[in-house]
Structures are given as C-alpha cells and as structure tokens.
Amino acid sequence: MKNKMKNKKALAIHVEMILSFIIFVGFVIFLLAAFPVYKPSKSTLGLDAAERGVSDYVSSNVKYFTVVLNKTVSKTCFCFENNSGIDRVVAMDEHGGIIGSYYYNGLICINDKEDFHSVYSSTEFREERFTGECENLDNTTRGYLIGLEDDISMASYNKIANLTKIYNTDYENLKNRMSIPAGEDFGFRVVDLKGREILNLSAMKNKPAKTQVSARSFPAQIVYENGSFVFAMINVQEW
C-alpha cells in the first residue's frame, strides 16, 4: 500500500509538470504572435550573434532527481549518499514546498522526515542550511531509492541580472565579446507568463526613429537561487 501511495505521489507530480508544460507552450505561442517578428532584408549575423550571446550567457544546468524513503525516519531530518556530480542543492516536498537542505562530503541532508522529495542541484543555488542530528540512511539496506534523474537547461536569474548590469555599464565591451557587428546595436526583454516585462531583467537602448529592427524570441525557465523557477520569454532585438 505504501509503495502504491508513493507511485501516486510521483504520478501526481508528473501530471502537474505536464500541465505546466502545456500552459507554457500555449503562452509561448501567444507571445510569438504578440511580439513583432521582423524579416529584414539585411544580414541576420547581428541578430544571430545577439541571440547566441544572451542565451549562452544566462544558461545554467540544473540536475534533478527524486528520492523515496523505504523506511520511517525516526529523527527530524535525514541524510543519504550521492556522489554523482552534485553541487549545492535545493529539496522540495511533494507539494513543491522548499525545504532546508544541503550537500556536504558526499551526503545530501534534508530537514524533513516525509518519504518523497524532489532534489535539484546547481552552482546557482543558495542552500538553506540547518542544524541538528540527522538519521543517516543506508542504500545497501534499501533505506531509500533514487529515481527520475535528469539534467535541465534553465536560465539563471542571477546571470540575467548580471548581464543587464553589464549591458548598462559596459555596453561596448559586451558587444565586442558577443561579436555584434560594428555599427549595430542590440537589446533584450524578459516577460513573465502574463506578458509583463520584468524590468530588472531587461536591457534595451533607445532606438533611433525609423530604425529597421530584427527580433527573435525564445522560451526560458528562469531559476532563482532559492530553487524556485518561473516560465518566461526572452525577446532579443538587433538594429
């Protein structure tokens, strides 16, 4: 019965992820229709370079897996071994609530005693460390199971914010590093699921009147340092 309950929890999370993805796809289709996409006769080298530069700069890899406990934890927290290239971690319960967790010396410790958790790992995260004596689980006795491992490409909130800062303070050097052709300019906008511009994550210079603009948009899953994330669109423009 307990295994059936765990399977139902995993299935429910999968269903939520699928529904979120369907909503996100609809949002992407809406924004692609809402954003003006120009088809200029001039070369797209500048736009290609801007899109590639922004995308590469903000990209961040996040490892993901689930952990299921096969025993009742007697203490208020537990630790288990994981040496598969883990960095700082963020753990979530079955409802998506963020729980105190950290990684140290080959062990992941979670400040909870429930039997199902999602674990995300990235150098972008700020761990919510906690104190206390935790129960160490041994996988040789099948105290826990690891499943649903995946690598997810996300856009880092901190990296986007830093790129915006560089754009506003060191624009010419940024252009050179991104190989934007001489005489051309670029900018980018980030909007949330409601189409609202996230101002502190957008950077756009004023365009001269009657300027021909090339634009392209791509979807992004923006991850914050506490492990939460939002779906968004990044619109890159070049003129």
trRosetta pair geometry for C-beta under 8 A, 3 or more apart (Angstrom, degrees):
i j d omega theta_ij theta_ji phi_ij phi_ji
1 4 5.6 -54 -153 33 34 114
1 5 6.6 35 150 -20 65 102
2 5 5.7 -52 -154 33 35 112
2 6 6.6 35 149 -18 66 103
2 115 7.7 -44 -178 125 109 173
3 6 5.5 -52 -150 36 36 113
3 7 6.3 39 151 -20 67 103
4 7 5.6 -52 -149 36 33 112
4 8 6.4 36 151 -21 65 103
5 8 5.6 -52 -150 34 33 113
5 9 6.5 37 150 -22 65 101
6 9 5.5 -49 -151 31 35 113
6 10 6.5 33 152 -16 66 103
6 68 5.4 72 -163 -147 137 131
6 115 6.6 -82 -94 119 108 119
6 116 6.0 165 -136 -73 83 120
7 10 5.7 -54 -149 38 33 110
7 11 6.2 34 152 -20 66 107
8 11 5.6 -53 -144 38 32 112
8 12 6.2 36 154 -24 65 104
9 12 5.8 -53 -149 32 29 111
9 13 6.6 27 154 -17 63 104
9 94 5.0 -64 -162 -135 117 136
9 116 4.9 148 121 36 153 177
10 13 5.8 -56 -153 35 32 110
10 14 6.4 34 149 -20 65 105
10 66 6.7 90 -113 162 104 173
10 68 7.8 -40 -59 -74 119 128
10 116 7.2 -137 -59 -147 75 136
10 147 7.7 -15 -122 94 144 136
10 148 7.4 -179 -151 -36 117 143
11 14 5.5 -54 -150 36 34 114
11 15 6.4 36 152 -21 67 103
12 15 5.7 -52 -149 34 32 112
12 16 6.5 33 152 -19 65 104
12 94 7.5 52 77 177 123 106
13 16 5.6 -52 -149 36 34 112
13 17 6.4 35 152 -20 65 105
13 94 6.7 -111 -62 -156 115 72
13 118 7.1 167 -159 -57 153 127
14 17 5.7 -55 -149 36 32 111
14 18 6.3 32 153 -20 66 105
15 18 5.7 -54 -148 36 32 112
15 19 6.3 31 154 -17 65 106
16 19 5.8 -54 -146 38 30 110
16 20 6.3 33 154 -20 64 106
16 96 7.9 -123 135 -49 156 126
17 20 5.7 -54 -148 36 30 113
17 21 6.4 32 152 -21 64 105
18 21 5.6 -54 -150 34 31 112
18 22 6.5 33 151 -21 65 103
19 22 5.6 -50 -147 33 33 112
19 23 6.5 33 154 -16 65 104
20 23 5.8 -55 -151 38 32 111
20 24 6.2 33 151 -22 65 108
20 231 7.5 171 171 -34 97 133
21 24 5.5 -55 -148 37 32 114
21 25 6.4 37 153 -23 66 101
22 25 5.8 -49 -149 31 31 112
22 26 6.7 31 151 -16 62 103
23 26 5.8 -56 -155 37 33 112
23 27 6.3 35 148 -21 66 107
23 193 7.7 15 142 -150 109 131
24 27 5.4 -53 -149 36 34 115
24 28 6.4 39 151 -23 66 101
24 193 7.7 -82 -107 -111 66 107
24 219 6.9 89 166 -157 108 140
24 231 4.6 -127 -116 -144 113 161
25 28 5.6 -49 -149 32 33 114
25 29 6.6 33 152 -19 64 103
26 29 5.8 -53 -150 34 33 111
26 30 6.4 35 151 -20 65 105
27 30 5.6 -55 -151 35 32 113
27 31 6.3 24 156 -14 67 108
27 193 5.4 -64 -125 -144 152 77
27 231 6.7 108 70 121 152 130
27 233 7.6 -153 136 -40 100 112
28 31 6.0 -60 -146 40 29 105
28 32 6.2 31 156 -21 65 107
28 219 5.0 -40 -102 -72 123 123
28 233 6.7 146 -115 -87 67 114
29 32 5.9 -53 -146 34 28 111
29 33 6.6 24 154 -14 61 107
30 33 5.9 -66 -158 38 29 107
30 34 6.1 20 151 -17 69 113
30 195 7.6 -89 123 -69 118 116
31 34 5.3 -56 -136 41 37 109
31 35 5.8 29 166 -15 73 105
31 191 6.9 169 -127 77 134 134
31 195 6.6 -179 -96 -103 95 89
31 217 6.3 -136 130 147 110 161
31 233 4.8 -163 134 -27 164 167
31 235 8.0 -130 166 -65 116 113
32 35 6.4 -48 -131 39 24 101
32 37 7.3 6 -170 -40 72 133
32 217 6.2 -155 -98 65 68 128
34 195 6.6 -32 104 -128 168 130
35 215 6.5 -136 159 134 110 135
35 217 5.2 106 55 -36 164 140
35 233 7.7 -143 -35 135 140 144
35 235 5.5 -161 -131 -116 147 134
36 213 7.9 67 101 89 120 119
36 215 6.2 81 91 45 73 145
37 215 5.8 -123 -117 82 48 94
37 216 7.0 64 -132 -96 97 48
37 217 7.6 -94 -85 5 103 97
38 212 7.2 160 171 -179 153 77
38 213 5.7 140 -3 92 154 66
38 214 5.2 -120 77 -112 113 44
38 215 5.7 87 15 19 92 85
40 44 7.6 147 62 -80 98 78
40 212 5.4 102 -115 161 128 122
40 213 7.9 -171 -52 84 127 23
40 214 5.1 -82 7 -76 124 100
42 212 7.0 118 6 107 126 142
42 214 7.7 -114 68 -47 101 128
43 46 7.2 101 100 0 89 84
44 47 4.8 -55 -166 48 78 113
44 48 5.4 86 131 -30 89 98
44 214 6.4 180 -122 -169 80 158
45 48 5.7 -55 -145 37 28 114
45 49 6.2 27 157 -19 64 108
45 181 6.0 71 101 -38 115 124
46 49 5.9 -57 -148 36 28 109
46 50 6.3 26 155 -18 64 108
46 180 5.7 53 -144 -153 83 75
46 181 5.0 -80 -80 22 97 104
46 184 4.2 -84 -122 142 149 162
46 186 6.8 -169 164 -64 97 110
46 214 7.2 123 81 49 101 135
46 238 4.5 163 124 173 105 143
47 50 5.7 -55 -144 38 32 111
47 51 6.2 30 158 -17 67 106
47 186 7.7 153 -105 -109 48 115
47 214 4.3 -86 -67 114 137 130
47 215 7.6 -127 -132 -73 126 12
47 216 6.0 109 174 -5 117 119
47 236 7.0 129 -159 116 76 109
47 238 4.2 -147 -82 28 69 138
48 51 6.1 -57 -146 38 26 107
48 52 6.2 20 158 -13 63 112
49 52 5.9 -59 -144 42 27 108
49 53 5.9 29 158 -22 65 112
49 178 5.5 117 155 148 97 86
49 179 4.7 -125 -145 88 134 89
49 180 5.4 179 104 -85 132 52
49 181 7.4 145 22 -20 150 73
50 53 5.7 -56 -142 37 26 112
50 54 6.3 22 162 -14 63 107
50 178 6.4 58 -101 153 46 138
50 180 6.1 52 -69 -96 86 106
50 186 3.9 -169 -114 -138 139 156
50 188 7.6 178 165 -60 107 101
50 236 5.1 162 124 174 107 124
50 237 7.8 -67 128 76 156 24
50 238 4.9 -177 3 -70 150 116
51 54 6.2 -58 -146 38 26 105
51 55 6.1 21 159 -15 63 115
51 216 5.4 -22 -85 77 135 133
51 218 7.1 103 -159 -13 108 127
51 236 4.7 174 -89 63 70 159
52 55 5.9 -61 -141 42 26 109
52 56 5.9 22 163 -16 65 112
52 178 7.7 151 81 -162 83 90
53 56 6.2 -57 -141 38 23 106
53 57 6.2 21 161 -21 61 113
53 177 7.4 119 -141 108 124 81
53 178 3.2 11 -106 -134 158 111
53 179 7.4 -175 -66 35 122 78
53 180 7.6 -56 -7 -49 156 91
54 57 6.0 -61 -147 35 25 110
54 58 6.4 0 167 -1 64 113
54 163 7.0 105 -133 174 72 156
54 178 7.9 29 -38 -126 60 139
54 188 5.3 119 -119 -67 153 156
54 234 6.5 -175 138 156 132 138
54 236 5.5 -167 22 -94 150 125
55 58 6.7 -73 -145 43 22 94
55 59 6.2 38 159 -47 62 107
55 218 6.7 9 -92 64 119 153
55 234 7.6 161 -84 85 73 147
56 59 5.9 -47 -147 8 27 120
57 159 6.2 174 142 168 74 112
57 163 5.3 104 127 -91 138 130
58 155 4.5 15 137 -153 114 93
58 156 5.8 -157 -173 43 66 74
58 159 4.5 155 -130 109 55 117
58 160 4.9 40 -124 -71 126 77
58 163 6.2 -63 -68 -12 94 146
58 220 7.4 -5 114 -141 134 144
58 234 7.6 167 52 -89 158 161
59 153 6.2 -24 -156 -168 101 100
59 154 7.7 133 -155 80 53 36
59 155 6.5 -49 -95 -102 39 60
59 156 7.5 34 114 -3 11 92
59 159 7.7 -76 34 102 28 164
60 122 6.1 59 157 -162 114 132
60 123 7.7 -132 -154 55 108 86
60 124 5.2 34 -171 -42 153 137
60 153 7.7 141 73 -159 39 54
60 154 5.4 -35 71 75 89 83
60 155 6.8 102 19 -148 93 14
60 156 3.9 83 -24 -49 140 104
60 159 6.4 175 -46 -4 114 141
60 223 6.5 -113 78 50 130 123
61 122 7.0 177 93 -118 51 96
61 151 5.9 -15 -168 -172 105 104
61 152 7.4 141 -160 74 54 44
61 153 6.1 -32 -102 -101 65 61
61 154 7.7 139 -111 26 16 76
62 120 5.6 -9 178 -168 114 103
62 121 6.9 149 -165 69 62 45
62 122 4.5 -39 -108 -64 76 123
62 124 7.6 -53 -85 32 97 121
62 151 7.3 146 76 -162 43 54
62 152 4.7 -28 68 67 97 96
62 153 7.8 169 21 -91 80 14
62 154 5.3 20 -4 7 123 122
62 223 6.1 139 -59 -67 145 170
63 84 7.7 171 -168 109 153 102
63 85 7.0 151 -62 97 155 98
63 86 6.9 -115 70 -108 149 63
63 87 7.9 135 20 20 118 88
63 120 7.0 148 80 -160 54 48
63 121 4.2 -14 59 57 106 103
63 122 7.1 174 19 -62 71 66
63 149 7.5 -17 -173 -163 92 87
63 150 7.6 157 -158 85 51 44
63 151 5.8 -30 -102 -104 62 68
63 152 7.8 168 -92 20 13 78
64 118 6.9 -11 -164 -176 95 98
64 119 7.2 156 -151 84 47 54
64 120 5.4 -12 -99 -104 77 72
64 121 7.7 -164 -68 20 36 74
64 148 7.5 -51 125 127 93 91
64 149 7.1 154 89 -153 57 42
64 150 4.8 -16 64 62 103 88
64 151 7.5 172 19 -90 82 20
64 152 5.6 39 -11 -9 125 117
65 118 7.8 171 93 -154 31 59
65 119 5.6 -15 65 60 75 99
65 146 5.6 8 160 -170 135 96
65 147 6.9 150 -172 75 89 29
65 148 6.0 146 -147 84 55 68
65 149 4.2 -7 -96 -97 108 70
65 150 7.3 159 -76 17 61 62
66 116 7.0 -11 -174 -164 110 82
66 117 6.9 161 -156 87 65 45
66 118 5.5 -39 -100 -101 76 62
66 119 7.2 155 -107 14 23 80
66 146 7.3 148 80 -158 52 49
66 147 5.1 -26 65 69 101 81
66 148 4.6 38 9 48 108 119
67 80 6.7 163 -155 51 145 151
67 108 7.9 -172 -42 89 159 137
67 110 8.0 -178 68 -15 141 150
67 116 7.7 164 86 -148 53 39
67 117 5.3 -9 57 62 93 94
67 119 6.0 39 -8 -15 110 122
67 144 5.7 5 -176 176 98 124
67 145 7.2 159 -155 79 52 45
67 146 5.8 -22 -101 -101 74 65
67 147 7.9 156 -89 23 29 70
68 115 6.3 30 -164 156 65 84
68 116 5.6 -2 -110 -103 75 73
68 144 6.5 158 81 -160 45 71
68 145 4.8 -13 59 57 99 96
68 147 6.8 9 -1 13 112 116
69 72 7.8 105 135 -88 127 21
69 73 6.5 -57 -159 -38 160 101
69 78 7.2 79 -98 66 133 168
69 114 7.8 160 22 123 129 39
69 115 4.1 -115 53 -138 99 72
69 116 7.6 -117 17 -54 81 42
69 137 7.1 -117 -124 -109 94 156
69 143 7.0 -26 -150 157 74 69
69 144 5.1 -36 -106 -102 53 89
70 115 7.9 105 -60 -154 23 114
70 142 5.4 -27 61 142 158 86
70 143 6.0 -165 54 -168 94 22
70 144 6.2 -165 7 -86 85 30
70 145 6.5 76 -39 -17 112 96
71 137 7.4 168 48 -128 117 108
71 143 5.2 -49 15 -143 124 74
71 144 7.9 -81 23 -57 88 66
72 113 7.8 37 -174 169 63 108
73 77 7.8 -100 162 117 144 9
73 78 4.8 -98 -123 -57 139 125
73 113 4.0 -143 73 -145 122 92
73 135 5.3 180 -154 47 90 143
73 137 7.8 -62 -98 -68 99 112
74 135 6.0 117 47 -76 79 145
75 78 6.9 141 67 -72 98 68
75 113 7.1 -175 88 -90 44 121
75 132 7.7 161 166 150 118 111
75 133 6.5 -102 -150 103 151 78
75 134 5.9 172 100 -144 138 37
75 135 4.4 165 26 -32 113 98
76 111 7.1 2 133 -165 91 69
76 112 7.9 -39 167 -113 62 14
76 113 6.1 -93 -146 -38 31 116
76 132 6.2 -52 68 160 114 153
76 134 7.8 -90 72 -107 61 69
77 100 8.0 -55 -109 89 130 107
77 109 6.1 42 156 177 121 95
77 110 6.2 -173 -157 92 86 45
77 111 4.6 -37 -101 -117 119 46
77 112 6.6 53 -112 17 65 30
77 113 7.0 -98 -76 -61 22 78
77 130 7.0 178 -80 90 156 131
77 132 5.7 111 17 93 130 124
77 134 4.0 -66 100 -108 96 103
77 135 7.3 169 92 19 49 72
78 109 7.2 -169 100 -145 33 64
78 110 6.1 -8 60 55 74 88
78 112 7.8 -57 20 74 90 55
78 113 6.7 108 -21 -109 107 63
78 134 5.4 164 -106 179 16 105
78 135 4.7 -31 -110 66 81 88
78 136 7.4 153 -164 -90 70 18
78 137 5.6 38 178 -28 119 110
79 107 4.6 16 179 178 119 120
79 108 6.6 164 -151 81 67 39
79 109 4.2 -27 -93 -93 93 81
79 110 7.7 161 -87 14 44 64
79 134 4.8 102 -21 106 95 133
79 135 7.3 -177 22 85 72 40
79 136 5.1 -26 68 -106 102 66
79 137 6.9 -174 81 15 46 78
80 107 6.9 148 72 -150 21 75
80 108 6.0 -20 61 58 74 89
80 136 7.5 142 -84 -161 43 57
80 137 4.6 -24 -90 61 95 110
80 139 6.9 85 -163 -51 107 98
80 143 7.5 -164 -108 94 112 111
80 144 5.3 -52 -109 46 153 153
81 106 5.8 -6 -142 151 82 96
81 107 6.1 -49 -95 -98 49 64
81 108 7.9 108 -155 15 5 79
81 139 6.5 -97 46 -4 106 118
82 86 5.5 68 116 -31 108 146
82 103 7.7 -76 71 -128 107 110
82 106 7.2 170 60 -176 40 58
82 107 7.6 96 26 -132 72 22
82 108 5.2 7 27 -11 122 116
82 146 7.3 128 -102 -93 111 145
83 86 7.2 -105 -131 11 18 104
83 106 5.1 -11 -80 -133 97 94
84 149 7.8 -32 114 -140 159 145
86 89 6.4 -8 -177 -62 114 111
86 103 5.3 -156 131 -138 121 155
86 108 6.8 -93 175 -68 165 111
86 121 4.8 -99 -146 -139 75 157
87 103 7.1 138 128 55 21 151
87 121 5.3 134 45 171 71 95
87 122 6.0 -30 68 149 127 9
87 123 4.8 -74 176 -69 162 62
87 125 7.4 142 108 34 103 106
88 102 7.5 -41 -147 -140 74 66
88 103 6.2 -160 -121 29 31 112
88 121 6.9 155 79 -152 37 68
88 122 6.8 -40 67 75 85 46
88 123 6.6 97 21 -122 101 30
88 124 7.9 -139 64 60 118 36
88 125 4.2 -157 107 74 113 103
88 126 7.2 -3 157 -94 151 12
88 127 4.9 -128 -162 -47 105 103
89 101 5.3 -75 105 124 104 118
89 102 6.6 147 51 -140 95 19
89 103 4.8 105 -4 -36 112 108
89 108 5.7 18 20 -133 170 110
89 119 5.7 -16 -164 -171 121 99
89 120 6.7 145 -156 79 65 47
89 121 4.9 -30 -97 -95 77 80
89 125 6.7 -131 56 86 1 160
89 127 6.6 46 55 -107 56 105
90 98 6.2 -39 -176 -141 106 104
90 101 6.4 132 -142 58 24 121
90 119 7.5 155 79 -156 44 52
90 120 4.9 -14 60 62 93 100
90 121 7.8 -177 20 -78 66 37
90 125 5.2 -147 -34 -140 105 141
90 127 7.3 -150 -75 -110 65 58
90 128 7.5 70 -122 7 78 99
90 226 6.8 111 -119 161 140 42
90 227 2.9 -160 141 -80 167 144
91 98 7.4 116 80 -157 49 56
91 99 4.8 -48 94 64 100 101
91 100 7.8 -9 49 84 109 25
91 101 3.8 108 4 -41 112 154
91 108 7.7 127 -64 167 121 115
91 110 4.7 -36 55 -118 178 111
91 112 7.4 -148 120 16 134 125
91 117 5.1 -4 -170 178 107 130
91 118 7.1 152 -157 80 56 49
91 119 5.2 -20 -102 -103 78 75
91 120 7.8 -175 -80 23 31 69
92 96 5.4 -12 178 -147 132 33
92 97 6.2 147 -157 70 78 36
92 98 5.7 -42 -98 -94 80 47
92 99 6.5 155 -111 6 24 90
92 117 6.5 149 72 -162 43 76
92 118 4.7 -13 59 60 100 99
92 119 7.9 -169 21 -76 70 33
92 120 7.5 37 -7 -4 106 104
92 227 7.1 -167 -52 136 104 135
93 96 7.3 -47 67 22 66 17
93 97 4.8 -1 35 55 108 94
93 99 5.8 93 -40 -39 88 124
93 112 6.5 -164 -84 -147 104 166
93 114 6.0 55 -136 56 106 151
93 116 7.5 82 -166 89 60 75
93 117 6.2 -49 -106 -108 41 76
94 114 7.1 -115 -8 143 103 143
94 116 4.9 50 -70 90 108 117
94 117 7.6 -89 -50 -88 64 38
96 118 7.9 -1 -104 34 53 134
98 128 7.0 110 147 -2 108 149
98 226 6.3 8 -145 157 170 99
98 227 5.6 141 -116 67 121 125
98 228 6.8 -75 -51 -55 131 89
99 110 6.0 45 111 -168 127 92
99 111 5.7 -164 166 63 95 82
99 112 4.9 -32 -161 -33 152 127
99 117 7.2 -76 37 -130 140 123
99 128 7.6 -165 129 74 31 134
100 110 7.5 136 90 -161 60 46
100 111 3.6 13 72 21 106 139
100 112 7.9 153 50 -32 76 84
100 128 4.3 -112 -117 115 64 105
100 129 6.9 26 -168 150 102 7
100 130 4.1 62 153 -32 148 125
101 108 6.7 8 -176 -179 109 89
101 109 6.4 174 -149 89 62 55
101 110 4.7 -8 -103 -106 104 66
101 111 6.5 -134 -66 5 55 81
101 119 7.4 -149 166 -125 163 94
101 127 6.7 -104 91 -153 60 93
101 128 6.5 50 29 59 55 87
102 108 7.6 -175 94 -148 33 55
102 109 5.7 -5 57 54 75 97
102 127 4.4 79 -104 175 85 142
102 128 7.6 -140 -55 68 87 42
102 129 4.8 29 -53 -101 142 78
102 130 7.6 -172 -5 21 112 68
103 107 7.2 170 -152 87 54 45
103 108 5.2 -23 -100 -99 79 72
103 109 7.8 175 -87 17 31 72
103 121 7.2 49 -41 -122 149 112
103 127 7.3 -136 16 -98 73 144
104 107 5.9 -21 69 61 67 90
104 109 7.2 -13 27 1 101 113
107 136 7.5 -58 -132 -124 136 98
108 119 6.5 24 178 -143 156 150
109 130 7.9 -137 120 55 116 95
109 134 5.3 170 -146 11 112 170
110 117 5.9 -47 -148 -105 165 176
110 119 7.8 -100 -76 -91 126 108
111 128 7.9 -91 17 110 133 103
111 130 4.5 48 -78 35 141 159
111 132 7.4 96 -121 45 97 134
112 117 6.9 137 71 -79 136 129
114 117 7.1 123 84 -57 99 90
120 125 7.3 146 108 -71 98 141
120 227 5.4 141 63 -144 132 105
121 125 7.4 -96 -150 6 34 141
122 125 5.1 113 67 -20 84 97
122 154 8.0 -50 -96 46 156 125
122 223 7.0 70 36 124 169 151
124 156 5.0 -149 -114 -125 141 115
124 157 8.0 115 -179 36 130 76
124 158 6.3 179 -150 27 97 123
124 159 7.8 -68 -111 -22 119 102
124 223 6.2 95 98 105 151 115
124 225 5.9 -129 152 -105 78 67
125 225 5.8 137 -137 -167 32 59
125 226 7.4 90 -147 -114 79 10
125 227 5.8 32 -122 -66 114 82
126 225 4.4 44 -3 152 100 112
126 226 6.3 -31 55 -80 98 55
128 226 7.5 48 -48 -144 110 85
137 143 3.9 -163 -169 116 96 136
137 144 5.0 60 138 -13 148 116
138 141 4.9 50 94 22 108 101
138 143 5.2 93 55 -2 53 131
139 142 6.8 34 -169 -92 49 29
139 143 6.3 -97 -84 41 35 84
139 144 6.1 -64 -95 58 81 80
142 145 7.2 9 -158 -63 80 87
146 149 6.9 32 152 -56 104 107
152 221 7.3 -54 163 78 116 146
154 220 7.5 88 -168 -178 55 77
154 221 4.7 -78 -125 89 87 94
154 222 6.9 130 176 -118 99 14
154 223 4.3 52 137 -15 151 116
154 229 6.5 -83 -144 -128 141 139
155 159 7.2 -127 180 67 66 115
155 160 6.2 50 157 -50 108 118
155 220 4.0 1 -3 -171 140 121
155 221 6.6 147 18 66 82 43
155 222 4.9 -41 79 -97 99 65
155 223 7.1 155 70 13 44 75
155 232 7.6 -86 57 58 137 113
155 234 7.1 158 -107 -38 167 135
156 159 3.7 75 76 9 113 109
156 160 6.6 -179 90 -10 60 80
156 222 7.6 51 165 -153 4 68
156 223 6.1 -38 -107 64 50 89
157 160 5.9 -57 -150 36 30 109
157 161 6.3 29 154 -18 65 108
157 201 7.4 -75 -148 -97 71 130
157 222 5.3 83 -71 172 81 104
157 223 6.5 -126 -12 86 90 39
157 224 4.8 12 7 -99 148 61
157 225 7.0 -103 59 -24 115 73
158 161 5.7 -55 -147 38 31 111
158 162 6.2 30 154 -19 65 107
158 225 6.2 59 -41 -56 122 107
159 162 5.6 -53 -145 38 31 111
159 163 6.3 35 154 -22 65 104
160 163 5.6 -53 -147 35 31 113
160 164 6.5 36 151 -21 63 103
160 190 6.5 46 -175 -56 144 155
160 201 4.8 20 135 -149 125 102
160 222 7.0 -35 -3 -130 147 117
161 164 5.7 -51 -152 33 32 115
161 165 6.6 35 149 -20 63 104
161 200 6.5 5 -118 144 94 97
161 201 6.3 -61 -77 -99 65 76
162 165 5.5 -50 -151 33 36 114
162 166 6.5 35 151 -17 67 103
163 166 5.7 -52 -147 37 34 110
163 167 6.2 41 151 -25 65 104
163 203 7.3 -131 123 3 82 142
164 167 5.5 -51 -148 32 31 117
164 168 6.5 20 157 -11 64 109
164 200 6.8 133 104 166 167 52
164 201 6.1 -135 -46 -140 143 31
164 202 6.9 53 -113 60 124 16
164 203 4.6 -178 -132 -50 72 114
165 168 6.1 -65 -151 41 29 104
165 169 6.1 -7 163 7 67 118
166 169 6.3 -76 -135 53 26 91
166 170 5.2 -49 -165 52 71 103
166 171 7.9 137 140 -77 63 41
166 174 5.2 128 138 -80 108 128
167 170 7.9 -39 -63 59 8 60
167 171 5.8 43 -169 -99 48 80
167 174 6.0 -92 -94 68 53 173
167 187 7.5 100 -170 -125 140 69
167 203 3.8 63 96 172 155 158
168 171 7.3 32 -98 -58 9 97
168 203 6.2 -127 -47 -131 86 114
170 173 4.8 -33 164 44 101 115
170 174 5.8 116 105 -29 81 96
171 174 5.6 -62 -149 37 30 114
171 175 6.4 33 155 -23 67 103
171 205 7.5 67 -136 -63 152 128
172 175 5.6 -48 -151 31 33 114
172 176 6.7 33 152 -17 63 103
173 176 5.6 -52 -151 35 36 113
173 177 6.4 35 152 -18 67 104
174 177 5.8 -55 -148 37 32 109
174 178 6.3 18 157 -8 66 111
175 178 6.0 -68 -147 46 27 101
175 180 4.2 -74 -160 47 84 124
175 185 7.7 -61 -103 -121 133 53
175 186 7.4 150 -110 26 90 102
176 179 7.5 30 -178 -75 32 35
176 180 7.6 -69 -59 39 24 82
178 186 7.7 -91 103 44 150 148
180 184 5.7 -135 168 86 95 102
180 185 7.5 53 163 -119 144 21
180 186 5.7 -130 -116 -6 140 121
180 238 7.5 -162 -139 -131 108 116
181 184 4.8 55 71 16 88 125
184 238 6.1 18 169 -179 117 99
184 239 6.9 171 -157 90 77 30
185 205 5.8 -72 170 54 139 138
185 207 7.8 -174 80 -106 131 76
185 238 7.1 171 90 -152 43 57
185 239 5.8 -18 63 64 88 78
186 236 6.7 -4 -173 -177 113 90
186 237 6.4 162 -155 90 63 53
186 238 4.5 -20 -99 -99 90 76
186 239 7.6 154 -88 17 44 63
187 202 7.9 46 166 175 100 79
187 203 5.7 -141 -151 109 83 65
187 204 3.5 95 164 -116 148 61
187 205 5.6 -157 -66 15 125 69
187 236 7.7 171 90 -153 38 52
187 237 5.3 -9 60 60 81 100
188 202 6.6 -138 105 -143 63 63
188 203 6.0 29 49 53 76 81
188 204 7.1 -149 44 -70 25 83
188 234 5.9 0 -176 -176 119 93
188 235 6.5 157 -158 82 64 50
188 236 4.8 -22 -102 -102 95 64
188 237 7.1 174 -86 18 42 72
189 197 5.7 -59 -169 -128 109 108
189 202 4.5 19 -128 -133 57 120
189 204 6.2 4 -64 -48 90 129
189 234 7.4 162 81 -155 45 48
189 235 4.5 -10 58 58 95 105
189 237 7.6 35 -3 -7 98 110
190 197 7.0 102 74 -157 50 63
190 198 4.6 -41 97 49 102 110
190 201 4.1 -41 45 112 143 113
190 202 5.3 -145 22 -70 76 82
190 220 7.6 -56 -133 54 102 138
190 222 7.6 68 -168 -67 135 145
190 232 5.5 19 -175 161 92 139
190 233 7.3 167 -150 82 50 46
190 234 5.4 -17 -99 -102 77 72
190 235 7.7 -170 -76 20 30 74
191 195 5.4 -4 170 -155 133 34
191 196 6.1 153 -154 72 83 28
191 197 5.3 -48 -94 -90 81 47
191 198 6.6 178 -105 -5 24 81
191 232 6.2 161 79 -162 42 88
191 233 5.3 -10 56 55 94 93
191 235 7.1 29 -1 -6 107 113
192 195 7.3 -54 69 13 62 16
192 196 5.2 -8 38 57 103 86
192 198 6.0 100 -41 -53 91 103
192 230 6.4 -33 -134 154 94 136
192 231 7.9 95 -162 85 59 60
192 232 5.6 -50 -106 -106 42 92
193 230 7.2 -120 -23 -180 102 99
193 231 5.7 65 -74 77 102 98
193 232 7.3 -90 -47 -89 60 52
197 202 5.6 -15 -177 -30 107 157
198 201 4.3 8 108 39 113 113
198 202 6.3 144 78 -27 62 98
198 232 7.0 -34 -6 -132 135 142
199 202 5.8 -68 -141 34 30 109
201 222 7.9 -7 -146 -127 164 154
204 237 7.1 39 -125 47 107 126
207 211 4.6 -129 171 46 107 144
207 213 6.7 -26 -134 -76 159 118
207 239 5.6 34 -131 63 117 165
208 211 4.8 109 68 -55 79 119
211 239 4.8 54 152 179 121 136
212 239 6.4 163 84 -141 49 87
213 237 5.5 -13 -172 -167 112 111
213 238 7.3 143 -159 73 63 38
213 239 4.6 -37 -103 -82 68 112
214 237 7.0 151 81 -157 48 57
214 238 4.9 -19 63 63 100 91
214 239 7.0 173 18 -77 69 55
215 235 6.2 3 -172 -179 110 96
215 236 6.9 163 -151 86 59 49
215 237 4.6 -18 -99 -101 89 79
215 238 7.6 177 -78 20 44 64
216 235 7.5 169 88 -153 33 56
216 236 5.4 -14 63 60 83 96
217 233 5.3 10 -176 176 118 114
217 234 6.7 161 -152 83 66 43
217 235 4.5 -24 -97 -100 94 73
217 236 7.4 170 -88 17 40 67
218 233 7.2 161 81 -156 27 71
218 234 5.8 -17 61 60 77 92
218 236 7.8 9 9 -1 96 107
219 231 7.1 -21 -169 -167 103 93
219 232 7.6 146 -160 86 58 41
219 233 5.8 -47 -104 -102 52 71
219 234 7.9 122 -146 17 6 77
220 231 7.6 148 85 -159 48 49
220 232 5.2 -26 70 73 93 88
220 233 6.8 140 19 -116 85 19
220 234 5.1 49 -14 -16 133 108
221 229 5.5 29 167 167 89 131
221 230 7.6 177 -158 87 54 31
221 231 5.8 -29 -106 -101 68 63
221 232 7.7 150 -101 25 21 74
222 229 6.0 167 85 -156 47 77
222 230 5.3 -13 58 60 100 80
222 231 7.7 161 16 -106 80 11
222 232 5.2 19 -13 14 118 126
223 227 7.2 -25 -169 -146 99 28
223 228 7.6 160 -151 90 58 35
223 229 4.4 -31 -98 -95 63 107
224 227 7.0 -35 76 34 77 21
224 228 5.0 -1 42 64 118 81
224 229 6.6 -165 7 -82 76 49
